[in-house]
Amino acid sequence: MRRGLRNDGNGRLEGGEILYVPDSDELYFFDTTSVNEHHEFNVMQYDLMNGIIDVYAPTFADFLEQLIDRWG
């Protein structure tokens, strides 16, 4: 899934809300354009270096689990 994101200066992206910015290479946001099969917004990862947007986790709980596993 790729689409243009525009920061409005208030932490909002067109089509999503910024959730977490761990460093200057990536950011995570809720895709608020649709609800998934879990009745939640997907958590998307925006790779700022390559301009690639992908689904990172289907639920907020999965997002937290992946961050804990990644950063320990």
CHARMM-style PDB file with segment names, atoms N, HN, CA, C and O in Angstrom:
ATOM      1  N   MET     1       0.851  -1.172   0.000  1.00  0.00      PROA
ATOM      2  CA  MET     1       0.000   0.000   0.000  1.00  0.00      PROA
ATOM      3  C   MET     1       0.892   1.229   0.000  1.00  0.00      PROA
ATOM      4  O   MET     1       1.721   1.414   0.891  1.00  0.00      PROA
ATOM      5  N   ARG     2       0.715   2.037  -0.979  1.00  0.00      PROA
ATOM      6  HN  ARG     2       0.041   1.886  -1.703  1.00  0.00      PROA
ATOM      7  CA  ARG     2       1.493   3.269  -1.052  1.00  0.00      PROA
ATOM      8  C   ARG     2       0.540   4.417  -1.312  1.00  0.00      PROA
ATOM      9  O   ARG     2      -0.380   4.310  -2.123  1.00  0.00      PROA
ATOM     10  N   ARG     3       0.768   5.490  -0.629  1.00  0.00      PROA
ATOM     11  HN  ARG     3       1.515   5.577   0.030  1.00  0.00      PROA
ATOM     12  CA  ARG     3      -0.002   6.697  -0.883  1.00  0.00      PROA
ATOM     13  C   ARG     3       0.772   7.874  -0.340  1.00  0.00      PROA
ATOM     14  O   ARG     3       1.633   7.719   0.527  1.00  0.00      PROA
ATOM     15  N   GLY     4       0.472   9.025  -0.839  1.00  0.00      PROA
ATOM     16  HN  GLY     4      -0.227   9.151  -1.542  1.00  0.00      PROA
ATOM     17  CA  GLY     4       1.165  10.212  -0.381  1.00  0.00      PROA
ATOM     18  C   GLY     4       0.729  10.604   1.011  1.00  0.00      PROA
ATOM     19  O   GLY     4      -0.467  10.652   1.300  1.00  0.00      PROA
ATOM     20  N   LEU     5       1.671  10.879   1.863  1.00  0.00      PROA
ATOM     21  HN  LEU     5       2.642  10.840   1.628  1.00  0.00      PROA
ATOM     22  CA  LEU     5       1.387  11.357   3.212  1.00  0.00      PROA
ATOM     23  C   LEU     5       1.813  12.805   3.297  1.00  0.00      PROA
ATOM     24  O   LEU     5       2.859  13.190   2.773  1.00  0.00      PROA
ATOM     25  N   ARG     6       1.006  13.592   3.951  1.00  0.00      PROA
ATOM     26  HN  ARG     6       0.157  13.279   4.376  1.00  0.00      PROA
ATOM     27  CA  ARG     6       1.339  15.004   4.128  1.00  0.00      PROA
ATOM     28  C   ARG     6       1.161  15.345   5.597  1.00  0.00      PROA
ATOM     29  O   ARG     6       0.073  15.186   6.151  1.00  0.00      PROA
ATOM     30  N   ASN     7       2.213  15.807   6.217  1.00  0.00      PROA
ATOM     31  HN  ASN     7       3.097  15.936   5.767  1.00  0.00      PROA
ATOM     32  CA  ASN     7       2.150  16.230   7.602  1.00  0.00      PROA
ATOM     33  C   ASN     7       1.556  17.631   7.642  1.00  0.00      PROA
ATOM     34  O   ASN     7       2.037  18.536   6.959  1.00  0.00      PROA
ATOM     35  N   ASP     8       0.508  17.807   8.444  1.00  0.00      PROA
ATOM     36  HN  ASP     8       0.117  17.072   8.998  1.00  0.00      PROA
ATOM     37  CA  ASP     8      -0.128  19.118   8.517  1.00  0.00      PROA
ATOM     38  C   ASP     8       0.490  20.015   9.583  1.00  0.00      PROA
ATOM     39  O   ASP     8      -0.016  21.107   9.843  1.00  0.00      PROA
ATOM     40  N   GLY     9       1.593  19.560  10.210  1.00  0.00      PROA
ATOM     41  HN  GLY     9       2.004  18.673   9.999  1.00  0.00      PROA
ATOM     42  CA  GLY     9       2.270  20.356  11.223  1.00  0.00      PROA
ATOM     43  C   GLY     9       1.749  20.119  12.624  1.00  0.00      PROA
ATOM     44  O   GLY     9       2.327  20.624  13.587  1.00  0.00      PROA
ATOM     45  N   ASN    10       0.672  19.363  12.762  1.00  0.00      PROA
ATOM     46  HN  ASN    10       0.203  18.952  11.980  1.00  0.00      PROA
ATOM     47  CA  ASN    10       0.097  19.069  14.078  1.00  0.00      PROA
ATOM     48  C   ASN    10       0.195  17.593  14.415  1.00  0.00      PROA
ATOM     49  O   ASN    10      -0.586  17.102  15.229  1.00  0.00      PROA
ATOM     50  N   GLY    11       1.135  16.866  13.810  1.00  0.00      PROA
ATOM     51  HN  GLY    11       1.770  17.265  13.148  1.00  0.00      PROA
ATOM     52  CA  GLY    11       1.299  15.447  14.083  1.00  0.00      PROA
ATOM     53  C   GLY    11       0.301  14.584  13.353  1.00  0.00      PROA
ATOM     54  O   GLY    11       0.157  13.403  13.670  1.00  0.00      PROA
ATOM     55  N   ARG    12      -0.389  15.146  12.384  1.00  0.00      PROA
ATOM     56  HN  ARG    12      -0.272  16.105  12.127  1.00  0.00      PROA
ATOM     57  CA  ARG    12      -1.371  14.376  11.626  1.00  0.00      PROA
ATOM     58  C   ARG    12      -0.875  14.153  10.214  1.00  0.00      PROA
ATOM     59  O   ARG    12      -0.263  15.032   9.607  1.00  0.00      PROA
ATOM     60  N   LEU    13      -1.144  12.983   9.708  1.00  0.00      PROA
ATOM     61  HN  LEU    13      -1.641  12.269  10.202  1.00  0.00      PROA
ATOM     62  CA  LEU    13      -0.842  12.682   8.327  1.00  0.00      PROA
ATOM     63  C   LEU    13      -2.145  12.536   7.577  1.00  0.00      PROA
ATOM     64  O   LEU    13      -3.144  12.088   8.138  1.00  0.00      PROA
ATOM     65  N   GLU    14      -2.141  12.910   6.321  1.00  0.00      PROA
ATOM     66  HN  GLU    14      -1.330  13.275   5.864  1.00  0.00      PROA
ATOM     67  CA  GLU    14      -3.315  12.673   5.493  1.00  0.00      PROA
ATOM     68  C   GLU    14      -3.546  11.166   5.445  1.00  0.00      PROA
ATOM     69  O   GLU    14      -2.679  10.428   4.977  1.00  0.00      PROA
ATOM     70  N   GLY    15      -4.692  10.700   5.919  1.00  0.00      PROA
ATOM     71  HN  GLY    15      -5.396  11.300   6.299  1.00  0.00      PROA
ATOM     72  CA  GLY    15      -4.990   9.271   5.926  1.00  0.00      PROA
ATOM     73  C   GLY    15      -4.459   8.541   7.127  1.00  0.00      PROA
ATOM     74  O   GLY    15      -4.530   7.312   7.152  1.00  0.00      PROA
ATOM     75  N   GLY    16      -3.930   9.216   8.127  1.00  0.00      PROA
ATOM     76  HN  GLY    16      -3.873  10.214   8.107  1.00  0.00      PROA
ATOM     77  CA  GLY    16      -3.414   8.513   9.292  1.00  0.00      PROA
ATOM     78  C   GLY    16      -2.997   9.449  10.402  1.00  0.00      PROA
ATOM     79  O   GLY    16      -2.885  10.660  10.211  1.00  0.00      PROA
ATOM     80  N   GLU    17      -2.773   8.875  11.553  1.00  0.00      PROA
ATOM     81  HN  GLU    17      -2.864   7.891  11.709  1.00  0.00      PROA
ATOM     82  CA  GLU    17      -2.313   9.610  12.728  1.00  0.00      PROA
ATOM     83  C   GLU    17      -0.959   9.049  13.135  1.00  0.00      PROA
ATOM     84  O   GLU    17      -0.811   7.834  13.268  1.00  0.00      PROA
ATOM     85  N   ILE    18       0.030   9.912  13.335  1.00  0.00      PROA
ATOM     86  HN  ILE    18      -0.090  10.899  13.228  1.00  0.00      PROA
ATOM     87  CA  ILE    18       1.354   9.456  13.752  1.00  0.00      PROA
ATOM     88  C   ILE    18       1.243   8.799  15.122  1.00  0.00      PROA
ATOM     89  O   ILE    18       0.654   9.350  16.052  1.00  0.00      PROA
ATOM     90  N   LEU    19       1.811   7.633  15.218  1.00  0.00      PROA
ATOM     91  HN  LEU    19       2.290   7.186  14.463  1.00  0.00      PROA
ATOM     92  CA  LEU    19       1.755   6.852  16.441  1.00  0.00      PROA
ATOM     93  C   LEU    19       3.098   6.861  17.162  1.00  0.00      PROA
ATOM     94  O   LEU    19       3.151   7.032  18.380  1.00  0.00      PROA
ATOM     95  N   TYR    20       4.189   6.676  16.410  1.00  0.00      PROA
ATOM     96  HN  TYR    20       4.147   6.537  15.420  1.00  0.00      PROA
ATOM     97  CA  TYR    20       5.492   6.499  17.037  1.00  0.00      PROA
ATOM     98  C   TYR    20       6.579   6.841  16.021  1.00  0.00      PROA
ATOM     99  O   TYR    20       6.519   6.409  14.870  1.00  0.00      PROA
ATOM    100  N   VAL    21       7.571   7.618  16.453  1.00  0.00      PROA
ATOM    101  HN  VAL    21       7.620   7.968  17.388  1.00  0.00      PROA
ATOM    102  CA  VAL    21       8.711   7.967  15.601  1.00  0.00      PROA
ATOM    103  C   VAL    21       9.972   7.619  16.376  1.00  0.00      PROA
ATOM    104  O   VAL    21      10.460   8.441  17.153  1.00  0.00      PROA
ATOM    105  N   PRO    22      10.522   6.392  16.179  1.00  0.00      PROA
ATOM    106  CA  PRO    22      11.677   5.972  16.970  1.00  0.00      PROA
ATOM    107  C   PRO    22      12.990   6.640  16.557  1.00  0.00      PROA
ATOM    108  O   PRO    22      13.887   6.811  17.383  1.00  0.00      PROA
ATOM    109  N   ASP    23      13.101   7.013  15.299  1.00  0.00      PROA
ATOM    110  HN  ASP    23      12.373   6.874  14.628  1.00  0.00      PROA
ATOM    111  CA  ASP    23      14.324   7.652  14.811  1.00  0.00      PROA
ATOM    112  C   ASP    23      13.997   8.389  13.515  1.00  0.00      PROA
ATOM    113  O   ASP    23      12.832   8.542  13.151  1.00  0.00      PROA
ATOM    114  N   SER    24      15.031   8.836  12.835  1.00  0.00      PROA
ATOM    115  HN  SER    24      15.978   8.712  13.132  1.00  0.00      PROA
ATOM    116  CA  SER    24      14.787   9.627  11.626  1.00  0.00      PROA
ATOM    117  C   SER    24      14.561   8.769  10.389  1.00  0.00      PROA
ATOM    118  O   SER    24      14.323   9.309   9.308  1.00  0.00      PROA
ATOM    119  N   ASP    25      14.630   7.439  10.517  1.00  0.00      PROA
ATOM    120  HN  ASP    25      14.824   7.000  11.395  1.00  0.00      PROA
ATOM    121  CA  ASP    25      14.495   6.556   9.360  1.00  0.00      PROA
ATOM    122  C   ASP    25      13.085   6.034   9.135  1.00  0.00      PROA
ATOM    123  O   ASP    25      12.751   5.624   8.023  1.00  0.00      PROA
ATOM    124  N   GLU    26      12.253   6.043  10.168  1.00  0.00      PROA
ATOM    125  HN  GLU    26      12.524   6.376  11.071  1.00  0.00      PROA
ATOM    126  CA  GLU    26      10.931   5.432  10.041  1.00  0.00      PROA
ATOM    127  C   GLU    26       9.943   6.083  10.996  1.00  0.00      PROA
ATOM    128  O   GLU    26      10.317   6.703  11.992  1.00  0.00      PROA
ATOM    129  N   LEU    27       8.679   5.922  10.662  1.00  0.00      PROA
ATOM    130  HN  LEU    27       8.375   5.418   9.854  1.00  0.00      PROA
ATOM    131  CA  LEU    27       7.625   6.314  11.590  1.00  0.00      PROA
ATOM    132  C   LEU    27       6.470   5.344  11.423  1.00  0.00      PROA
ATOM    133  O   LEU    27       6.337   4.676  10.398  1.00  0.00      PROA
ATOM    134  N   TYR    28       5.646   5.282  12.446  1.00  0.00      PROA
ATOM    135  HN  TYR    28       5.754   5.824  13.279  1.00  0.00      PROA
ATOM    136  CA  TYR    28       4.508   4.366  12.471  1.00  0.00      PROA
ATOM    137  C   TYR    28       3.245   5.189  12.651  1.00  0.00      PROA
ATOM    138  O   TYR    28       3.234   6.175  13.389  1.00  0.00      PROA
ATOM    139  N   PHE    29       2.185   4.780  11.975  1.00  0.00      PROA
ATOM    140  HN  PHE    29       2.194   3.979  11.376  1.00  0.00      PROA
ATOM    141  CA  PHE    29       0.940   5.525  12.074  1.00  0.00      PROA
ATOM    142  C   PHE    29      -0.247   4.592  11.870  1.00  0.00      PROA
ATOM    143  O   PHE    29      -0.124   3.523  11.273  1.00  0.00      PROA
ATOM    144  N   PHE    30      -1.394   5.021  12.378  1.00  0.00      PROA
ATOM    145  HN  PHE    30      -1.493   5.890  12.862  1.00  0.00      PROA
ATOM    146  CA  PHE    30      -2.634   4.291  12.136  1.00  0.00      PROA
ATOM    147  C   PHE    30      -3.155   4.651  10.754  1.00  0.00      PROA
ATOM    148  O   PHE    30      -3.220   5.829  10.400  1.00  0.00      PROA
ATOM    149  N   ASP    31      -3.523   3.650   9.976  1.00  0.00      PROA
ATOM    150  HN  ASP    31      -3.471   2.694  10.263  1.00  0.00      PROA
ATOM    151  CA  ASP    31      -4.179   3.885   8.695  1.00  0.00      PROA
ATOM    152  C   ASP    31      -5.667   4.062   8.971  1.00  0.00      PROA
ATOM    153  O   ASP    31      -6.404   3.085   9.108  1.00  0.00      PROA
ATOM    154  N   THR    32      -6.091   5.295   9.049  1.00  0.00      PROA
ATOM    155  HN  THR    32      -5.492   6.088   8.937  1.00  0.00      PROA
ATOM    156  CA  THR    32      -7.478   5.596   9.419  1.00  0.00      PROA
ATOM    157  C   THR    32      -8.420   5.623   8.221  1.00  0.00      PROA
ATOM    158  O   THR    32      -9.579   6.017   8.354  1.00  0.00      PROA
ATOM    159  N   THR    33      -7.933   5.209   7.055  1.00  0.00      PROA
ATOM    160  HN  THR    33      -6.992   4.889   6.948  1.00  0.00      PROA
ATOM    161  CA  THR    33      -8.783   5.221   5.873  1.00  0.00      PROA
ATOM    162  C   THR    33      -9.724   4.027   5.823  1.00  0.00      PROA
ATOM    163  O   THR    33     -10.723   4.058   5.105  1.00  0.00      PROA
ATOM    164  N   SER    34      -9.418   2.968   6.580  1.00  0.00      PROA
ATOM    165  HN  SER    34      -8.607   2.942   7.164  1.00  0.00      PROA
ATOM    166  CA  SER    34     -10.301   1.797   6.593  1.00  0.00      PROA
ATOM    167  C   SER    34     -10.056   0.972   7.852  1.00  0.00      PROA
ATOM    168  O   SER    34      -9.003   1.063   8.484  1.00  0.00      PROA
ATOM    169  N   VAL    35     -11.049   0.171   8.193  1.00  0.00      PROA
ATOM    170  HN  VAL    35     -11.904   0.098   7.680  1.00  0.00      PROA
ATOM    171  CA  VAL    35     -10.963  -0.736   9.341  1.00  0.00      PROA
ATOM    172  C   VAL    35     -10.683  -2.131   8.797  1.00  0.00      PROA
ATOM    173  O   VAL    35     -11.286  -2.541   7.805  1.00  0.00      PROA
ATOM    174  N   ASN    36      -9.769  -2.868   9.440  1.00  0.00      PROA
ATOM    175  HN  ASN    36      -9.279  -2.535  10.245  1.00  0.00      PROA
ATOM    176  CA  ASN    36      -9.416  -4.194   8.948  1.00  0.00      PROA
ATOM    177  C   ASN    36     -10.350  -5.275   9.506  1.00  0.00      PROA
ATOM    178  O   ASN    36     -11.336  -4.973  10.177  1.00  0.00      PROA
ATOM    179  N   GLU    37     -10.021  -6.532   9.216  1.00  0.00      PROA
ATOM    180  HN  GLU    37      -9.219  -6.777   8.671  1.00  0.00      PROA
ATOM    181  CA  GLU    37     -10.859  -7.656   9.654  1.00  0.00      PROA
ATOM    182  C   GLU    37     -10.894  -7.824  11.177  1.00  0.00      PROA
ATOM    183  O   GLU    37     -11.761  -8.527  11.697  1.00  0.00      PROA
ATOM    184  N   HSD    38      -9.970  -7.193  11.890  1.00  0.00      PROA
ATOM    185  HN  HSD    38      -9.266  -6.622  11.468  1.00  0.00      PROA
ATOM    186  CA  HSD    38      -9.944  -7.222  13.359  1.00  0.00      PROA
ATOM    187  C   HSD    38     -10.753  -6.059  13.946  1.00  0.00      PROA
ATOM    188  O   HSD    38     -10.795  -5.870  15.162  1.00  0.00      PROA
ATOM    189  N   HSD    39     -11.387  -5.292  13.072  1.00  0.00      PROA
ATOM    190  HN  HSD    39     -11.354  -5.446  12.084  1.00  0.00      PROA
ATOM    191  CA  HSD    39     -12.164  -4.103  13.451  1.00  0.00      PROA
ATOM    192  C   HSD    39     -11.270  -3.046  14.095  1.00  0.00      PROA
ATOM    193  O   HSD    39     -11.681  -2.328  15.007  1.00  0.00      PROA
ATOM    194  N   GLU    40     -10.041  -2.972  13.596  1.00  0.00      PROA
ATOM    195  HN  GLU    40      -9.707  -3.555  12.856  1.00  0.00      PROA
ATOM    196  CA  GLU    40      -9.070  -1.993  14.064  1.00  0.00      PROA
ATOM    197  C   GLU    40      -8.406  -1.342  12.853  1.00  0.00      PROA
ATOM    198  O   GLU    40      -8.551  -1.809  11.723  1.00  0.00      PROA
ATOM    199  N   PHE    41      -7.688  -0.277  13.105  1.00  0.00      PROA
ATOM    200  HN  PHE    41      -7.571   0.101  14.023  1.00  0.00      PROA
ATOM    201  CA  PHE    41      -6.877   0.340  12.061  1.00  0.00      PROA
ATOM    202  C   PHE    41      -5.539  -0.384  11.995  1.00  0.00      PROA
ATOM    203  O   PHE    41      -4.940  -0.673  13.032  1.00  0.00      PROA
ATOM    204  N   ASN    42      -5.066  -0.678  10.794  1.00  0.00      PROA
ATOM    205  HN  ASN    42      -5.552  -0.444   9.952  1.00  0.00      PROA
ATOM    206  CA  ASN    42      -3.722  -1.235  10.658  1.00  0.00      PROA
ATOM    207  C   ASN    42      -2.699  -0.221  11.146  1.00  0.00      PROA
ATOM    208  O   ASN    42      -2.889   0.987  11.000  1.00  0.00      PROA
ATOM    209  N   VAL    43      -1.619  -0.717  11.723  1.00  0.00      PROA
ATOM    210  HN  VAL    43      -1.465  -1.698  11.842  1.00  0.00      PROA
ATOM    211  CA  VAL    43      -0.479   0.133  12.054  1.00  0.00      PROA
ATOM    212  C   VAL    43       0.477   0.013  10.880  1.00  0.00      PROA
ATOM    213  O   VAL    43       0.933  -1.079  10.538  1.00  0.00      PROA
ATOM    214  N   MET    44       0.774   1.157  10.265  1.00  0.00      PROA
ATOM    215  HN  MET    44       0.404   2.043  10.542  1.00  0.00      PROA
ATOM    216  CA  MET    44       1.613   1.194   9.083  1.00  0.00      PROA
ATOM    217  C   MET    44       3.017   1.664   9.448  1.00  0.00      PROA
ATOM    218  O   MET    44       3.201   2.440  10.386  1.00  0.00      PROA
ATOM    219  N   GLN    45       3.999   1.189   8.699  1.00  0.00      PROA
ATOM    220  HN  GLN    45       3.850   0.559   7.937  1.00  0.00      PROA
ATOM    221  CA  GLN    45       5.378   1.640   8.856  1.00  0.00      PROA
ATOM    222  C   GLN    45       5.746   2.433   7.605  1.00  0.00      PROA
ATOM    223  O   GLN    45       5.587   1.950   6.484  1.00  0.00      PROA
ATOM    224  N   TYR    46       6.233   3.634   7.805  1.00  0.00      PROA
ATOM    225  HN  TYR    46       6.362   4.026   8.716  1.00  0.00      PROA
ATOM    226  CA  TYR    46       6.674   4.485   6.711  1.00  0.00      PROA
ATOM    227  C   TYR    46       8.186   4.552   6.768  1.00  0.00      PROA
ATOM    228  O   TYR    46       8.745   5.173   7.673  1.00  0.00      PROA
ATOM    229  N   ASP    47       8.857   3.921   5.818  1.00  0.00      PROA
ATOM    230  HN  ASP    47       8.403   3.416   5.083  1.00  0.00      PROA
ATOM    231  CA  ASP    47      10.305   3.944   5.705  1.00  0.00      PROA
ATOM    232  C   ASP    47      10.681   5.255   5.024  1.00  0.00      PROA
ATOM    233  O   ASP    47      10.530   5.403   3.811  1.00  0.00      PROA
ATOM    234  N   LEU    48      11.166   6.192   5.808  1.00  0.00      PROA
ATOM    235  HN  LEU    48      11.289   6.072   6.793  1.00  0.00      PROA
ATOM    236  CA  LEU    48      11.453   7.536   5.298  1.00  0.00      PROA
ATOM    237  C   LEU    48      12.629   7.563   4.325  1.00  0.00      PROA
ATOM    238  O   LEU    48      12.691   8.426   3.450  1.00  0.00      PROA
ATOM    239  N   MET    49      13.550   6.633   4.473  1.00  0.00      PROA
ATOM    240  HN  MET    49      13.500   5.931   5.185  1.00  0.00      PROA
ATOM    241  CA  MET    49      14.722   6.597   3.599  1.00  0.00      PROA
ATOM    242  C   MET    49      14.350   6.144   2.184  1.00  0.00      PROA
ATOM    243  O   MET    49      14.893   6.653   1.203  1.00  0.00      PROA
ATOM    244  N   ASN    50      13.421   5.183   2.084  1.00  0.00      PROA
ATOM    245  HN  ASN    50      12.980   4.770   2.881  1.00  0.00      PROA
ATOM    246  CA  ASN    50      13.061   4.620   0.786  1.00  0.00      PROA
ATOM    247  C   ASN    50      11.680   5.048   0.300  1.00  0.00      PROA
ATOM    248  O   ASN    50      11.298   4.748  -0.831  1.00  0.00      PROA
ATOM    249  N   GLY    51      10.931   5.748   1.149  1.00  0.00      PROA
ATOM    250  HN  GLY    51      11.241   5.992   2.068  1.00  0.00      PROA
ATOM    251  CA  GLY    51       9.605   6.196   0.773  1.00  0.00      PROA
ATOM    252  C   GLY    51       8.589   5.082   0.658  1.00  0.00      PROA
ATOM    253  O   GLY    51       7.603   5.219  -0.066  1.00  0.00      PROA
ATOM    254  N   ILE    52       8.811   3.969   1.366  1.00  0.00      PROA
ATOM    255  HN  ILE    52       9.612   3.858   1.954  1.00  0.00      PROA
ATOM    256  CA  ILE    52       7.933   2.797   1.290  1.00  0.00      PROA
ATOM    257  C   ILE    52       7.013   2.752   2.496  1.00  0.00      PROA
ATOM    258  O   ILE    52       7.447   2.940   3.633  1.00  0.00      PROA
ATOM    259  N   ILE    53       5.731   2.498   2.233  1.00  0.00      PROA
ATOM    260  HN  ILE    53       5.379   2.345   1.309  1.00  0.00      PROA
ATOM    261  CA  ILE    53       4.736   2.355   3.294  1.00  0.00      PROA
ATOM    262  C   ILE    53       4.189   0.936   3.238  1.00  0.00      PROA
ATOM    263  O   ILE    53       3.715   0.488   2.194  1.00  0.00      PROA
ATOM    264  N   ASP    54       4.255   0.227   4.367  1.00  0.00      PROA
ATOM    265  HN  ASP    54       4.639   0.591   5.215  1.00  0.00      PROA
ATOM    266  CA  ASP    54       3.757  -1.143   4.459  1.00  0.00      PROA
ATOM    267  C   ASP    54       2.985  -1.334   5.756  1.00  0.00      PROA
ATOM    268  O   ASP    54       3.161  -0.585   6.717  1.00  0.00      PROA
ATOM    269  N   VAL    55       2.130  -2.346   5.766  1.00  0.00      PROA
ATOM    270  HN  VAL    55       1.987  -2.954   4.985  1.00  0.00      PROA
ATOM    271  CA  VAL    55       1.451  -2.723   7.005  1.00  0.00      PROA
ATOM    272  C   VAL    55       2.500  -3.321   7.938  1.00  0.00      PROA
ATOM    273  O   VAL    55       3.213  -4.251   7.561  1.00  0.00      PROA
ATOM    274  N   TYR    56       2.592  -2.791   9.147  1.00  0.00      PROA
ATOM    275  HN  TYR    56       2.013  -2.036   9.453  1.00  0.00      PROA
ATOM    276  CA  TYR    56       3.529  -3.303  10.151  1.00  0.00      PROA
ATOM    277  C   TYR    56       2.835  -4.270  11.086  1.00  0.00      PROA
ATOM    278  O   TYR    56       3.411  -5.293  11.459  1.00  0.00      PROA
ATOM    279  N   ALA    57       1.595  -3.959  11.474  1.00  0.00      PROA
ATOM    280  HN  ALA    57       1.128  -3.129  11.171  1.00  0.00      PROA
ATOM    281  CA  ALA    57       0.838  -4.811  12.391  1.00  0.00      PROA
ATOM    282  C   ALA    57      -0.663  -4.594  12.161  1.00  0.00      PROA
ATOM    283  O   ALA    57      -1.098  -3.475  11.887  1.00  0.00      PROA
ATOM    284  N   PRO    58      -1.448  -5.666  12.273  1.00  0.00      PROA
ATOM    285  CA  PRO    58      -2.895  -5.534  12.054  1.00  0.00      PROA
ATOM    286  C   PRO    58      -3.655  -4.965  13.246  1.00  0.00      PROA
ATOM    287  O   PRO    58      -4.793  -4.516  13.101  1.00  0.00      PROA
ATOM    288  N   THR    59      -3.031  -4.980  14.423  1.00  0.00      PROA
ATOM    289  HN  THR    59      -2.107  -5.344  14.541  1.00  0.00      PROA
ATOM    290  CA  THR    59      -3.683  -4.442  15.617  1.00  0.00      PROA
ATOM    291  C   THR    59      -2.667  -3.659  16.433  1.00  0.00      PROA
ATOM    292  O   THR    59      -1.458  -3.826  16.268  1.00  0.00      PROA
ATOM    293  N   PHE    60      -3.169  -2.802  17.316  1.00  0.00      PROA
ATOM    294  HN  PHE    60      -4.151  -2.666  17.450  1.00  0.00      PROA
ATOM    295  CA  PHE    60      -2.275  -2.041  18.182  1.00  0.00      PROA
ATOM    296  C   PHE    60      -1.520  -2.979  19.127  1.00  0.00      PROA
ATOM    297  O   PHE    60      -0.343  -2.754  19.412  1.00  0.00      PROA
ATOM    298  N   ALA    61      -2.187  -4.023  19.612  1.00  0.00      PROA
ATOM    299  HN  ALA    61      -3.143  -4.206  19.381  1.00  0.00      PROA
ATOM    300  CA  ALA    61      -1.529  -5.000  20.492  1.00  0.00      PROA
ATOM    301  C   ALA    61      -0.375  -5.689  19.762  1.00  0.00      PROA
ATOM    302  O   ALA    61       0.699  -5.869  20.336  1.00  0.00      PROA
ATOM    303  N   ASP    62      -0.586  -6.072  18.512  1.00  0.00      PROA
ATOM    304  HN  ASP    62      -1.458  -5.926  18.045  1.00  0.00      PROA
ATOM    305  CA  ASP    62       0.492  -6.685  17.724  1.00  0.00      PROA
ATOM    306  C   ASP    62       1.650  -5.705  17.518  1.00  0.00      PROA
ATOM    307  O   ASP    62       2.817  -6.095  17.553  1.00  0.00      PROA
ATOM    308  N   PHE    63       1.321  -4.444  17.306  1.00  0.00      PROA
ATOM    309  HN  PHE    63       0.373  -4.127  17.278  1.00  0.00      PROA
ATOM    310  CA  PHE    63       2.347  -3.411  17.172  1.00  0.00      PROA
ATOM    311  C   PHE    63       3.212  -3.347  18.423  1.00  0.00      PROA
ATOM    312  O   PHE    63       4.440  -3.324  18.334  1.00  0.00      PROA
ATOM    313  N   LEU    64       2.571  -3.317  19.590  1.00  0.00      PROA
ATOM    314  HN  LEU    64       1.574  -3.335  19.663  1.00  0.00      PROA
ATOM    315  CA  LEU    64       3.322  -3.267  20.848  1.00  0.00      PROA
ATOM    316  C   LEU    64       4.179  -4.511  21.035  1.00  0.00      PROA
ATOM    317  O   LEU    64       5.332  -4.408  21.453  1.00  0.00      PROA
ATOM    318  N   GLU    65       3.633  -5.679  20.733  1.00  0.00      PROA
ATOM    319  HN  GLU    65       2.697  -5.762  20.394  1.00  0.00      PROA
ATOM    320  CA  GLU    65       4.405  -6.926  20.854  1.00  0.00      PROA
ATOM    321  C   GLU    65       5.642  -6.893  19.964  1.00  0.00      PROA
ATOM    322  O   GLU    65       6.731  -7.281  20.388  1.00  0.00      PROA
ATOM    323  N   GLN    66       5.469  -6.426  18.726  1.00  0.00      PROA
ATOM    324  HN  GLN    66       4.585  -6.111  18.382  1.00  0.00      PROA
ATOM    325  CA  GLN    66       6.612  -6.365  17.820  1.00  0.00      PROA
ATOM    326  C   GLN    66       7.668  -5.375  18.301  1.00  0.00      PROA
ATOM    327  O   GLN    66       8.865  -5.639  18.182  1.00  0.00      PROA
ATOM    328  N   LEU    67       7.236  -4.246  18.840  1.00  0.00      PROA
ATOM    329  HN  LEU    67       6.264  -4.032  18.937  1.00  0.00      PROA
ATOM    330  CA  LEU    67       8.208  -3.284  19.370  1.00  0.00      PROA
ATOM    331  C   LEU    67       8.967  -3.850  20.559  1.00  0.00      PROA
ATOM    332  O   LEU    67      10.179  -3.668  20.671  1.00  0.00      PROA
ATOM    333  N   ILE    68       8.260  -4.533  21.443  1.00  0.00      PROA
ATOM    334  HN  ILE    68       7.275  -4.681  21.353  1.00  0.00      PROA
ATOM    335  CA  ILE    68       8.916  -5.141  22.608  1.00  0.00      PROA
ATOM    336  C   ILE    68       9.919  -6.184  22.167  1.00  0.00      PROA
ATOM    337  O   ILE    68      11.033  -6.238  22.687  1.00  0.00      PROA
ATOM    338  N   ASP    69       9.527  -7.027  21.196  1.00  0.00      PROA
ATOM    339  HN  ASP    69       8.622  -6.983  20.773  1.00  0.00      PROA
ATOM    340  CA  ASP    69      10.451  -8.045  20.673  1.00  0.00      PROA
ATOM    341  C   ASP    69      11.659  -7.407  19.993  1.00  0.00      PROA
ATOM    342  O   ASP    69      12.781  -7.900  20.108  1.00  0.00      PROA
ATOM    343  N   ARG    70      11.420  -6.319  19.294  1.00  0.00      PROA
ATOM    344  HN  ARG    70      10.509  -5.919  19.200  1.00  0.00      PROA
ATOM    345  CA  ARG    70      12.494  -5.659  18.541  1.00  0.00      PROA
ATOM    346  C   ARG    70      13.467  -4.923  19.462  1.00  0.00      PROA
ATOM    347  O   ARG    70      14.682  -5.034  19.296  1.00  0.00      PROA
ATOM    348  N   TRP    71      12.945  -4.180  20.420  1.00  0.00      PROA
ATOM    349  HN  TRP    71      11.958  -4.090  20.555  1.00  0.00      PROA
ATOM    350  CA  TRP    71      13.770  -3.332  21.265  1.00  0.00      PROA
ATOM    351  C   TRP    71      14.058  -3.937  22.623  1.00  0.00      PROA
ATOM    352  O   TRP    71      14.854  -3.397  23.390  1.00  0.00      PROA
ATOM    353  N   GLY    72      13.407  -5.071  22.930  1.00  0.00      PROA
ATOM    354  HN  GLY    72      12.760  -5.510  22.307  1.00  0.00      PROA
ATOM    355  CA  GLY    72      13.650  -5.826  24.144  1.00  0.00      PROA
ATOM    356  C   GLY    72      13.330  -5.122  25.379  1.00  0.00      PROA
ATOM    357  OT1 GLY    72      13.500  -5.674  26.466  1.00  0.00      PROA
TER     358      GLY     72
END
